Amino acid sequence: MARTGQWLPQDHRVHKEWLGGIIDHVDKNPKKLHPVLKEFKELIEGNTRIYLLFSCMFDQVPKKKPYSKDLTGHRQVRDYDHMLQLLSHILTTAPSWNDKSHRVGLVGLPINALLDWPMGTSSGFAVFLDPEVNAMFKKVLNAWGEFLRSPASADVLGADSSGWFGETGVKDLASVANVGETSYNFEEMYICEPSAKHHGFKSWDGFFTRLYRDGIRPVASPDDENVIVNACESTPYSVAHGVKARDKFWVKGQPYAIVDMLAHDKLADQFVGGTIYQAFLSALSYHRWHSPVTGKIVKAYVKDGTYYSEPPFEDFSESQGADMGGETVGQGYITATATRAIIFIEADNPAIGLMAFLGVGMAEVSTCDITAKEGQHVKKGDQIGMFHFGGSTHCLLFREGVDVQGFPQPGRKQNVPVRSEVAVVKSSAPS
């Protein structure tokens, strides 16, 4: 899943080189565990079920290349004690840019990188679905979030090769935002202070939630209520019609399951048989959400869920390696399992009526921050929330009978700009 939006390098060798460097640093500079990780260790060792699963999860990673060592002999994460030591280091660092001569990618999700192989095991599948484990990961990620909001986290925003404002990093940030249509530089697109240290960003989180300058992302057809705008800067993943209430969302086809996606909400039944549009966010993109329609916020809340759960597409064993598809096509699966924001909007346009927005967190600091309030009337294009370092995908849900057409099709290489036209509804209300 993480590689879909360039959150992890497409080339596993880059991932392994980065992880090897972290392991070497931690092994040579041992420190006491962060307090929240001491609590995590107590959870693992004080619960027989969780201890068994964590132990088996690492044992089930094949003891052969490419899983155990890379070409330079770096050993990978072998047990939960080692995992906790590495996590303790990560909690006081911010994601740095990975500048390679051929731009093979970046490690934007360091914790995900640590768990990349164990997640694919059968015990890993059980571990990362476990409610107690996910509650603990939430505490860990909240602790990291505190650091990412601190001034110390801005150190990675320098102009060196591992800084986000280095030559390659800033060019790639601008390229992604230009979506193949314009040629602005970073400073022309985003609100910042180019002459100030770190471009004026006071923390990693301030950089991650950066704002576009006025006029860069205008609202499409602001006076035409039949035009629906893109809620997130994102690349199309799927369009589905006639969606069922329940389905086997964990199999390779990943059919949507309305009841699970909407967390068994009493409003969920209204969307059975309807239409879903899903698109994923890039690690380099804008991460705020905007209302796709003009209307009233009927209901808005965050549903706690998983952080590192992958669908069980294939058995990961000594005889059969990891299925890379589990990481690249799991976007549908996490709509029903991951921590997510659920926002119901009653559109002013009766041809749309009640619709829903899902902002789905993925790994790391999957903080789904809803800024719109229940009962608030929003205009099309108004901000309704944001991701704080994390967030892989979003969905728009429409009821059966809403004739919504023109969604961008999967396969597009560039993002669809936020607040641009994403679909059009025919102006006849559903029966």
Backbone hydrogen bonds in HBPLUS format (Angstrom, degrees):
<---DONOR---> <-ACCEPTOR-->    atom                        ^
c    i                          cat <-CA-CA->   ^        H-A-AA   ^      H-
h    n   atom  resd res      DA  || num        DHA   H-A  angle D-A-AA Bond
n    s   type  num  typ     dist DA aas  dist angle  dist       angle   num
A0004-THR N   A0001-MET O   3.08 MM   3  5.52 150.0  2.18 110.9 119.6     1
A0007-TRP N   A0002-ALA O   2.86 MM   5  5.04 138.1  2.03 171.4 164.1     2
A0006-GLN N   A0003-ARG O   3.26 MM   3  4.81 169.1  2.27 102.5 102.8     3
A0283-ALA N   A0005-GLY O   2.84 MM 278  6.00 150.5  1.93 173.3 164.3     4
A0108-GLY N   A0007-TRP O   2.78 MM 101  4.93 153.4  1.85 161.4 167.5     5
A0014-VAL N   A0011-ASP O   3.06 MM   3  5.65 136.3  2.26 113.9 123.5     6
A0016-LYS N   A0012-HIS O   2.90 MM   4  6.14 162.6  1.93 152.2 156.2     7
A0017-GLU N   A0013-ARG O   2.91 MM   4  6.06 151.7  1.99 141.5 149.3     8
A0018-TRP N   A0014-VAL O   2.95 MM   4  6.17 163.3  1.97 152.5 156.4     9
A0019-LEU N   A0015-HIS O   2.92 MM   4  6.16 167.2  1.94 153.2 157.1    10
A0020-GLY N   A0016-LYS O   2.81 MM   4  5.88 153.8  1.88 143.4 151.0    11
A0021-GLY N   A0017-GLU O   3.10 MM   4  6.34 148.4  2.20 141.9 149.4    12
A0021-GLY N   A0018-TRP O   3.12 MM   3  5.22 120.3  2.49  96.1 110.4    13
A0022-ILE N   A0018-TRP O   3.13 MM   4  6.51 154.4  2.20 150.3 156.9    14
A0023-ILE N   A0019-LEU O   2.92 MM   4  6.16 163.5  1.94 154.3 158.9    15
A0024-ASP N   A0020-GLY O   2.96 MM   4  6.14 162.7  1.99 147.6 152.1    16
A0025-HIS N   A0021-GLY O   3.08 MM   4  6.24 161.2  2.11 145.0 150.0    17
A0026-VAL N   A0022-ILE O   2.96 MM   4  6.18 168.8  1.98 156.3 158.8    18
A0027-ASP N   A0023-ILE O   2.88 MM   4  5.95 165.6  1.90 154.6 159.1    19
A0028-LYS N   A0024-ASP O   3.05 MM   4  6.10 146.9  2.16 143.2 151.2    20
A0029-ASN N   A0025-HIS O   2.98 MM   4  6.02 123.2  2.31 138.9 153.6    21
A0029-ASN N   A0026-VAL O   3.24 MM   3  5.05 139.8  2.41  93.1 104.4    22
A0037-LEU N   A0034-HIS O   2.84 MM   3  5.27 133.7  2.05 113.4 127.0    23
A0038-LYS N   A0034-HIS O   3.03 MM   4  6.43 139.7  2.20 151.3 163.1    24
A0039-GLU N   A0035-PRO O   3.17 MM   4  6.50 152.0  2.25 144.1 150.8    25
A0040-PHE N   A0036-VAL O   3.08 MM   4  6.34 142.6  2.23 129.2 139.4    26
A0041-LYS N   A0037-LEU O   2.91 MM   4  6.09 157.3  1.96 142.2 147.3    27
A0042-GLU N   A0038-LYS O   3.02 MM   4  6.30 153.4  2.09 144.2 151.2    28
A0043-LEU N   A0039-GLU O   2.99 MM   4  6.29 147.9  2.09 143.4 152.2    29
A0044-ILE N   A0040-PHE O   3.00 MM   4  6.36 162.5  2.03 155.5 158.9    30
A0045-GLU N   A0041-LYS O   2.94 MM   4  6.13 173.6  1.95 155.9 157.7    31
A0046-GLY N   A0042-GLU O   2.83 MM   4  5.57 129.7  2.08 137.0 148.5    32
A0051-TYR N   A0047-ASN O   2.84 MM   4  5.98 163.5  1.87 162.6 168.3    33
A0052-LEU N   A0048-THR O   2.93 MM   4  6.04 162.9  1.96 149.6 153.9    34
A0053-LEU N   A0049-ARG O   3.04 MM   4  6.30 163.8  2.07 149.0 153.2    35
A0054-PHE N   A0050-ILE O   2.92 MM   4  6.07 168.5  1.93 154.1 157.1    36
A0055-SER N   A0051-TYR O   2.98 MM   4  6.05 162.2  2.01 148.7 154.2    37
A0056-CYS N   A0052-LEU O   2.91 MM   4  6.06 166.9  1.92 152.7 156.7    38
A0057-MET N   A0053-LEU O   2.82 MM   4  5.84 149.3  1.92 144.8 153.9    39
A0059-ASP N   A0055-SER O   3.20 MM   4  6.39 157.9  2.25 144.7 151.5    40
A0060-GLN N   A0056-CYS O   2.84 MM   4  5.90 143.3  1.98 152.3 159.4    41
A0061-VAL N   A0058-PHE O   3.28 MM   3  5.53 157.8  2.33 104.7 111.2    42
A0067-TYR N   A0064-LYS O   2.84 MM   3  5.79 124.2  2.15 137.9 141.6    43
A0068-SER N   A0064-LYS O   3.10 MM   4  5.35 149.8  2.20 118.3 126.1    44
A0076-GLN N   A0068-SER O   3.04 MM   8  5.51 136.8  2.23 158.7 158.9    45
A0073-GLY N   A0070-ASP O   2.99 MM   3  5.33 165.4  2.01 115.4 119.1    46
A0083-MET N   A0079-ASP O   3.01 MM   4  6.28 157.1  2.06 148.7 156.0    47
A0084-LEU N   A0080-TYR O   2.93 MM   4  6.14 157.7  1.98 148.5 152.6    48
A0085-GLN N   A0081-ASP O   3.09 MM   4  6.39 152.2  2.17 146.1 153.5    49
A0086-LEU N   A0082-HIS O   3.03 MM   4  6.31 159.3  2.08 152.8 157.9    50
A0087-LEU N   A0083-MET O   2.88 MM   4  6.12 156.3  1.93 150.1 157.6    51
A0088-SER N   A0084-LEU O   2.96 MM   4  6.08 148.8  2.06 141.1 149.0    52
A0089-HIS N   A0085-GLN O   3.33 MM   4  6.69 144.0  2.47 139.3 147.2    53
A0089-HIS N   A0086-LEU O   3.17 MM   3  5.26 125.3  2.49  96.6 109.7    54
A0090-ILE N   A0086-LEU O   3.08 MM   4  6.42 160.4  2.12 149.8 155.1    55
A0091-LEU N   A0087-LEU O   3.00 MM   4  6.21 149.1  2.10 153.5 160.3    56
A0092-THR N   A0089-HIS O   3.19 MM   3  5.87 165.8  2.21 117.1 121.5    57
A0093-THR N   A0090-ILE O   3.00 MM   3  5.12 157.9  2.05 122.3 118.7    58
A0097-TRP N   A0162-SER O   3.17 MM  65  4.78 141.3  2.33 125.2 122.6    59
A0103-ARG N   A0100-LYS O   2.94 MM   3  4.82 165.4  1.96 108.6 112.0    60
A0113-ALA N   A0109-LEU O   2.95 MM   4  6.23 147.5  2.05 150.6 161.0    61
A0114-LEU N   A0110-PRO O   3.12 MM   4  6.45 145.0  2.25 140.4 148.5    62
A0114-LEU N   A0111-ILE O   3.09 MM   3  5.09 119.5  2.47  94.3 109.0    63
A0115-LEU N   A0111-ILE O   3.19 MM   4  6.50 148.5  2.30 146.7 154.6    64
A0116-ASP N   A0113-ALA O   3.47 MM   3  5.09 166.4  2.49  97.8 101.5    65
A0119-MET N   A0115-LEU O   2.93 MM   4  5.83 156.4  1.99 159.9 163.4    66
A0120-GLY N   A0117-TRP O   2.92 MM   3  5.53 147.1  2.03 118.4 127.6    67
A0121-THR N   A0118-PRO O   3.16 MM   3  5.52 170.0  2.17 115.1 118.2    68
A0125-PHE N   A0121-THR O   2.96 MM   4  6.25 146.5  2.07 144.3 152.4    69
A0126-ALA N   A0122-SER O   3.33 MM   4  6.68 152.1  2.41 139.1 145.1    70
A0127-VAL N   A0123-SER O   2.80 MM   4  6.07 160.3  1.84 152.2 158.5    71
A0128-PHE N   A0124-GLY O   3.02 MM   4  6.10 174.4  2.03 154.9 154.8    72
A0129-LEU N   A0126-ALA O   3.30 MM   3  5.33 156.0  2.36 101.7 108.7    73
A0130-ASP N   A0127-VAL O   3.12 MM   3  5.34 151.0  2.21 104.9 113.7    74
A0134-ASN N   A0130-ASP O   2.99 MM   4  6.25 160.6  2.03 156.6 162.4    75
A0135-ALA N   A0131-PRO O   2.93 MM   4  6.10 149.6  2.02 143.3 151.6    76
A0136-MET N   A0132-GLU O   3.06 MM   4  6.28 147.1  2.17 139.3 147.7    77
A0137-PHE N   A0133-VAL O   2.86 MM   4  6.19 156.1  1.92 149.6 156.5    78
A0138-LYS N   A0134-ASN O   2.92 MM   4  6.10 146.4  2.04 140.7 149.6    79
A0139-LYS N   A0135-ALA O   3.31 MM   4  6.64 148.8  2.41 136.5 143.0    80
A0139-LYS N   A0136-MET O   3.05 MM   3  5.16 117.7  2.46  97.4 111.9    81
A0140-VAL N   A0136-MET O   3.01 MM   4  6.38 157.3  2.06 150.3 156.9    82
A0141-LEU N   A0137-PHE O   2.81 MM   4  5.99 166.6  1.83 155.3 158.4    83
A0142-ASN N   A0138-LYS O   2.88 MM   4  6.01 146.7  1.99 142.6 152.1    84
A0143-ALA N   A0139-LYS O   3.03 MM   4  6.27 149.4  2.13 142.7 150.4    85
A0144-TRP N   A0140-VAL O   3.04 MM   4  6.44 151.9  2.12 145.4 153.2    86
A0145-GLY N   A0141-LEU O   2.82 MM   4  6.00 150.9  1.90 142.0 150.9    87
A0146-GLU N   A0142-ASN O   3.07 MM   4  6.39 142.4  2.21 141.7 150.0    88
A0147-PHE N   A0144-TRP O   3.01 MM   3  5.18 116.5  2.43  98.7 113.9    89
A0148-LEU N   A0144-TRP O   2.93 MM   4  6.29 157.9  1.98 152.7 159.6    90
A0149-ARG N   A0145-GLY O   3.09 MM   4  6.30 121.0  2.45 138.6 151.8    91
A0149-ARG N   A0146-GLU O   3.33 MM   3  5.31 147.4  2.44  95.5 104.7    92
A0150-SER N   A0147-PHE O   2.87 MM   3  5.07 159.9  1.91 111.4 117.5    93
A0205-ASP N   A0148-LEU O   2.93 MM  57  5.59 160.7  1.97 157.4 151.6    94
A0153-SER N   A0150-SER O   3.12 MM   3  5.68 146.8  2.23 113.8 121.9    95
A0154-ALA N   A0151-PRO O   3.06 MM   3  5.60 160.3  2.10 115.5 121.6    96
A0155-ASP N   A0152-ALA O   3.35 MM   3  6.00 170.2  2.36 117.6 119.6    97
A0157-LEU N   A0154-ALA O   2.91 MM   3  5.42 162.7  1.94 123.3 126.5    98
A0164-TRP N   A0156-VAL O   3.01 MM   8  6.50 154.4  2.08 150.9 156.2    99
A0165-PHE N   A0158-GLY O   2.93 MM   7  5.50 141.9  2.07 163.1 162.7   100
A0163-GLY N   A0160-ASP O   2.98 MM   3  5.04 162.0  2.01 110.4 114.3   101
A0166-GLY N   A0163-GLY O   3.08 MM   3  5.28 157.3  2.13 114.9 114.0   102
A0170-VAL N   A0166-GLY O   3.02 MM   4  5.97 173.5  2.02 161.6 162.7   103
A0171-LYS N   A0167-GLU O   3.38 MM   4  6.30 150.0  2.48 133.0 141.0   104
A0172-ASP N   A0168-THR O   2.97 MM   4  6.15 157.7  2.02 152.9 158.8   105
A0173-LEU N   A0169-GLY O   2.97 MM   4  6.22 156.7  2.02 152.3 159.1   106
A0174-ALA N   A0170-VAL O   3.10 MM   4  6.24 157.7  2.15 140.1 145.5   107
A0175-SER N   A0171-LYS O   2.84 MM   4  6.03 156.9  1.90 146.6 153.9   108
A0176-VAL N   A0172-ASP O   3.00 MM   4  6.13 164.3  2.02 151.0 153.5   109
A0177-ALA N   A0173-LEU O   3.26 MM   4  6.43 158.3  2.31 140.9 146.7   110
A0178-ASN N   A0174-ALA O   2.91 MM   4  6.09 138.3  2.09 147.9 159.5   111
A0179-VAL N   A0176-VAL O   3.32 MM   3  5.46 153.3  2.39 102.3 109.9   112
A0181-GLU N   A0178-ASN O   2.80 MM   3  5.82 171.6  1.81 140.6 142.6   113
A0182-THR N   A0178-ASN O   3.29 MM   4  5.03 151.6  2.38 131.0 138.3   114
A0188-GLU N   A0185-ASN O   3.10 MM   3  5.39 129.8  2.37 104.4 117.3   115
A0189-MET N   A0185-ASN O   3.28 MM   4  6.58 137.3  2.48 148.3 159.8   116
A0189-MET N   A0186-PHE O   3.09 MM   3  5.35 135.8  2.29 102.9 114.9   117
A0190-TYR N   A0186-PHE O   2.95 MM   4  6.04 173.6  1.96 170.4 171.0   118
A0213-ARG N   A0189-MET O   2.74 MM  24  5.66 157.6  1.79 156.3 153.3   119
A0191-ILE N   A0211-LEU O   2.93 MM  20  5.75 164.0  1.96 154.5 159.1   120
A0193-GLU N   A0199-HIS O   2.81 MM   6  4.73 178.6  1.81 125.9 125.6   121
A0196-ALA N   A0193-GLU O   2.92 MM   3  5.41 155.0  1.98 119.8 128.0   122
A0199-HIS N   A0196-ALA O   3.04 MM   3  5.01 136.3  2.24 135.6 126.0   123
A0200-GLY N   A0197-LYS O   2.99 MM   3  5.72 161.4  2.02 119.2 124.8   124
A0201-PHE N   A0198-HIS O   3.04 MM   3  5.59 167.6  2.06 123.4 124.0   125
A0207-PHE N   A0203-SER O   3.19 MM   4  6.49 148.7  2.29 142.0 149.5   126
A0207-PHE N   A0204-TRP O   3.10 MM   3  5.15 120.1  2.47  96.3 110.9   127
A0208-PHE N   A0204-TRP O   2.85 MM   4  6.15 160.2  1.89 154.0 160.1   128
A0209-THR N   A0205-ASP O   2.99 MM   4  6.09 152.2  2.07 150.0 155.2   129
A0210-ARG N   A0207-PHE O   3.20 MM   3  5.11 153.7  2.28 113.3 111.2   130
A0216-ILE N   A0213-ARG O   3.16 MM   3  5.82 167.1  2.18 138.1 140.4   131
A0220-ALA N   A0419-ARG O   2.95 MM 199  6.27 153.9  2.02 175.3 173.8   132
A0224-ASP N   A0221-SER O   3.05 MM   3  5.37 166.0  2.07 117.9 122.4   133
A0227-VAL N   A0224-ASP O   3.18 MM   3  5.79 163.3  2.21 115.9 120.8   134
A0425-VAL N   A0226-ASN O   2.88 MM 199  5.10 160.4  1.91 145.4 151.7   135
A0228-ILE N   A0423-ALA O   2.91 MM 195  5.23 167.5  1.93 147.3 150.2   136
A0422-VAL N   A0228-ILE O   2.86 MM 194  5.85 175.3  1.87 156.7 155.6   137
A0423-ALA N   A0228-ILE O   3.38 MM 195  5.23 150.0  2.47 140.5 137.0   138
A0229-VAL N   A0292-PRO O   3.10 MM  63  4.63 164.6  2.13 128.6 130.6   139
A0230-ASN N   A0420-SER O   2.78 MM 190  5.54 152.2  1.85 157.2 166.5   140
A0419-ARG N   A0230-ASN O   2.89 MM 189  4.80 172.4  1.89 135.4 137.3   141
A0290-HIS N   A0231-ALA O   2.84 MM  59  4.65 147.5  1.95 130.3 140.0   142
A0234-SER N   A0416-VAL O   3.40 MM 182  5.52 151.3  2.49 142.5 143.0   143
A0416-VAL N   A0234-SER O   2.66 MM 182  5.52 169.3  1.67 151.1 149.3   144
A0235-THR N   A0280-PHE O   2.87 MM  45  5.37 161.4  1.90 153.0 153.3   145
A0280-PHE N   A0235-THR O   2.90 MM  45  5.37 146.4  2.02 153.7 148.6   146
A0237-TYR N   A0278-GLN O   2.80 MM  41  5.46 161.2  1.83 145.5 142.0   147
A0238-SER N   A0278-GLN O   3.10 MM  40  5.17 161.4  2.14 138.1 138.6   148
A0278-GLN N   A0238-SER O   2.87 MM  40  5.17 167.3  1.89 158.5 158.5   149
A0240-ALA N   A0276-ILE O   2.88 MM  36  5.19 163.1  1.91 152.2 157.7   150
A0276-ILE N   A0240-ALA O   2.85 MM  36  5.19 158.1  1.90 147.9 154.3   151
A0242-GLY N   A0274-GLY O   2.88 MM  32  5.06 110.7  2.37 128.6 147.0   152
A0243-VAL N   A0274-GLY O   3.24 MM  31  5.62 166.7  2.26 139.1 141.4   153
A0273-GLY N   A0243-VAL O   2.62 MM  30  4.67 161.0  1.66 156.6 156.8   154
A0258-ILE N   A0244-LYS O   3.13 MM  14  6.35 167.2  2.14 159.1 155.1   155
A0259-VAL N   A0245-ALA O   2.95 MM  14  5.36 162.5  1.98 140.5 146.4   156
A0249-PHE N   A0247-ASP O   2.95 MM   2  5.67 128.5  2.22 109.0  93.6   157
A0251-VAL N   A0248-LYS O   3.30 MM   3  5.99 175.1  2.31 121.4 122.8   158
A0254-GLN N   A0251-VAL O   2.88 MM   3  5.37 143.4  2.02 116.6 127.6   159
A0261-MET N   A0257-ALA O   2.91 MM   4  6.08 166.7  1.93 162.9 167.4   160
A0262-LEU N   A0258-ILE O   2.93 MM   4  6.03 163.6  1.96 156.9 160.2   161
A0264-HIS N   A0259-VAL O   2.76 MM   5  4.93 168.1  1.77 162.6 160.8   162
A0263-ALA N   A0260-ASP O   3.15 MM   3  4.97 160.5  2.19 105.5 106.2   163
A0265-ASP N   A0262-LEU O   2.94 MM   3  5.70 149.1  2.04 122.4 130.8   164
A0268-ALA N   A0265-ASP O   2.94 MM   3  5.31 163.0  1.97 115.3 121.0   165
A0270-GLN N   A0267-LEU O   3.19 MM   3  5.88 148.5  2.30 116.4 124.0   166
A0271-PHE N   A0268-ALA O   2.90 MM   3  5.68 164.9  1.92 126.8 131.7   167
A0272-VAL N   A0269-ASP O   3.28 MM   3  5.40 163.3  2.31 106.0 111.0   168
A0274-GLY N   A0271-PHE O   3.00 MM   3  5.20 152.8  2.08 132.8 131.5   169
A0275-THR N   A0398-PHE O   3.01 MM 123  5.14 143.6  2.15 128.3 139.6   170
A0398-PHE N   A0275-THR O   2.88 MM 123  5.14 159.6  1.93 155.3 159.5   171
A0277-TYR N   A0396-LEU O   2.98 MM 119  5.22 158.4  2.02 148.3 155.4   172
A0396-LEU N   A0277-TYR O   2.87 MM 119  5.22 151.6  1.95 148.3 157.7   173
A0279-ALA N   A0394-HIS O   3.11 MM 115  5.75 157.1  2.16 156.4 163.2   174
A0394-HIS N   A0279-ALA O   2.93 MM 115  5.75 152.0  2.01 161.0 169.6   175
A0281-LEU N   A0392-SER O   2.75 MM 111  5.19 152.0  1.82 124.7 134.4   176
A0285-SER N   A0282-SER O   3.20 MM   3  5.23 167.5  2.21 108.8 112.5   177
A0387-PHE N   A0287-HIS O   3.01 MM 100  5.67 159.4  2.06 157.3 163.4   178
A0289-TRP N   A0385-GLY O   2.72 MM  96  5.05 176.9  1.72 133.9 134.9   179
A0384-ILE N   A0289-TRP O   2.95 MM  95  5.63 160.3  1.99 129.9 134.2   180
A0291-SER N   A0382-ASP O   2.74 MM  91  5.48 158.1  1.79 158.9 162.2   181
A0381-GLY N   A0291-SER O   2.82 MM  90  5.06 164.0  1.85 142.9 148.3   182
A0348-ASP N   A0294-THR O   2.85 MM  54  6.00 166.1  1.87 145.2 145.9   183
A0295-GLY N   A0378-VAL O   2.95 MM  83  5.58 156.2  2.01 152.8 160.4   184
A0378-VAL N   A0295-GLY O   2.79 MM  83  5.58 158.0  1.83 175.9 173.2   185
A0296-LYS N   A0346-GLU O   2.99 MM  50  5.17 154.3  2.05 137.4 136.7   186
A0346-GLU N   A0296-LYS O   2.85 MM  50  5.17 160.1  1.89 154.6 155.4   187
A0297-ILE N   A0376-GLN O   2.83 MM  79  5.45 167.3  1.85 162.0 165.3   188
A0375-GLY N   A0297-ILE O   2.69 MM  78  5.25 175.8  1.69 157.0 157.7   189
A0298-VAL N   A0344-PHE O   2.86 MM  46  5.41 144.7  1.98 139.4 148.9   190
A0344-PHE N   A0299-LYS O   2.80 MM  45  5.13 163.4  1.83 152.2 158.1   191
A0301-TYR N   A0342-ILE O   3.07 MM  41  5.59 156.3  2.12 148.4 155.5   192
A0342-ILE N   A0301-TYR O   2.84 MM  41  5.59 173.0  1.84 173.9 175.7   193
A0303-LYS N   A0340-ARG O   2.78 MM  37  5.38 166.1  1.80 169.1 166.8   194
A0340-ARG N   A0303-LYS O   3.02 MM  37  5.38 157.1  2.08 144.5 151.0   195
A0306-THR N   A0337-THR O   2.88 MM  31  5.84 162.4  1.91 130.6 136.5   196
A0339-THR N   A0306-THR O   3.18 MM  33  5.72 147.6  2.29 152.5 143.8   197
A0363-ALA N   A0307-TYR O   2.96 MM  56  4.60 131.7  2.19 134.5 141.8   198
A0313-PHE N   A0311-PRO O   2.92 MM   2  5.67 137.8  2.10 103.5  91.9   199
A0317-SER N   A0320-GLN O   2.76 MM   3  5.03 159.5  1.80 154.8 158.4   200
A0320-GLN N   A0317-SER O   3.24 MM   3  5.03 131.3  2.49  91.0 104.0   201
A0326-GLY N   A0323-ASP O   2.93 MM   3  5.71 157.9  1.98 121.3 126.9   202
A0327-GLU N   A0324-MET O   3.04 MM   3  5.58 149.0  2.14 110.7 118.8   203
A0329-VAL N   A0325-GLY O   2.89 MM   4  5.58 149.6  1.99 152.3 152.9   204
A0334-ILE N   A0330-GLY O   3.30 MM   4  6.60 160.1  2.34 158.7 161.7   205
A0335-THR N   A0332-GLY O   3.25 MM   3  5.54 146.6  2.37 104.4 113.7   206
A0336-ALA N   A0333-TYR O   3.16 MM   3  5.94 161.6  2.19 120.2 125.0   207
A0337-THR N   A0334-ILE O   3.28 MM   3  4.86 144.6  2.41  90.5 100.4   208
A0338-ALA N   A0334-ILE O   2.97 MM   4  4.98 159.5  2.01 127.7 134.4   209
A0361-GLY N   A0339-THR O   2.81 MM  22  5.44 157.6  1.86 159.0 166.5   210
A0341-ALA N   A0359-GLY O   2.80 MM  18  4.94 162.4  1.83 143.6 147.4   211
A0359-GLY N   A0341-ALA O   3.01 MM  18  4.94 154.9  2.07 132.7 140.8   212
A0343-ILE N   A0357-PHE O   2.93 MM  14  5.12 165.9  1.95 157.8 160.1   213
A0357-PHE N   A0343-ILE O   2.79 MM  14  5.12 157.4  1.84 149.9 157.8   214
A0345-ILE N   A0355-MET O   2.91 MM  10  5.41 164.1  1.93 144.7 150.1   215
A0355-MET N   A0345-ILE O   2.87 MM  10  5.41 159.4  1.91 151.5 158.1   216
A0347-ALA N   A0353-GLY O   2.90 MM   6  4.92 161.6  1.94 130.1 125.5   217
A0352-ILE N   A0349-ASN O   2.96 MM   3  5.63 162.4  2.00 120.5 126.3   218
A0353-GLY N   A0349-ASN O   3.02 MM   4  6.25 169.2  2.03 157.9 158.4   219
A0356-ALA N   A0397-LEU O   3.03 MM  41  4.98 155.8  2.09 138.5 142.5   220
A0397-LEU N   A0356-ALA O   2.87 MM  41  4.98 163.6  1.89 147.7 150.0   221
A0358-LEU N   A0395-CYS O   2.94 MM  37  5.00 158.5  1.99 144.7 147.1   222
A0395-CYS N   A0358-LEU O   2.95 MM  37  5.00 149.8  2.04 135.6 143.9   223
A0360-VAL N   A0393-THR O   2.94 MM  33  5.43 159.5  1.98 155.4 159.9   224
A0392-SER N   A0360-VAL O   3.17 MM  32  6.36 150.5  2.26 159.3 165.0   225
A0366-SER N   A0364-GLU O   2.88 MM   2  5.62 128.6  2.14 109.9  94.2   226
A0367-THR N   A0365-VAL O   2.72 MM   2  5.45 143.1  1.85 100.1  91.0   227
A0388-HIS N   A0367-THR O   3.14 MM  21  5.27 145.7  2.27 141.8 150.2   228
A0369-ASP N   A0386-MET O   2.92 MM  17  5.27 163.5  1.95 177.1 171.6   229
A0386-MET N   A0369-ASP O   2.87 MM  17  5.27 141.1  2.02 136.7 149.2   230
A0371-THR N   A0384-ILE O   2.89 MM  13  5.19 145.1  2.01 113.2 122.0   231
A0372-ALA N   A0384-ILE O   3.20 MM  12  4.66 154.7  2.27 121.6 114.5   232
A0376-GLN N   A0373-LYS O   2.98 MM   3  5.42 160.2  2.02 133.4 136.8   233
A0382-ASP N   A0379-LYS O   2.94 MM   3  5.52 166.6  1.95 143.0 143.5   234
A0402-VAL N   A0399-ARG O   3.19 MM   3  5.79 163.7  2.21 133.6 135.7   235
A0404-VAL N   A0402-VAL O   3.08 MM   2  5.83 123.0  2.42 108.9  93.2   236
A0426-LYS N   A0403-ASP O   2.98 MM  23  5.63 160.1  2.02 155.3 159.1   237
A0405-GLN N   A0424-VAL O   2.82 MM  19  5.39 171.5  1.83 153.5 155.4   238
A0424-VAL N   A0405-GLN O   2.81 MM  19  5.39 159.7  1.85 155.1 161.8   239
A0420-SER N   A0417-PRO O   3.26 MM   3  5.60 156.6  2.32 127.0 126.9   240
A0428-SER N   A0426-LYS O   2.78 MM   2  5.82 140.4  1.93 107.5  95.8   241
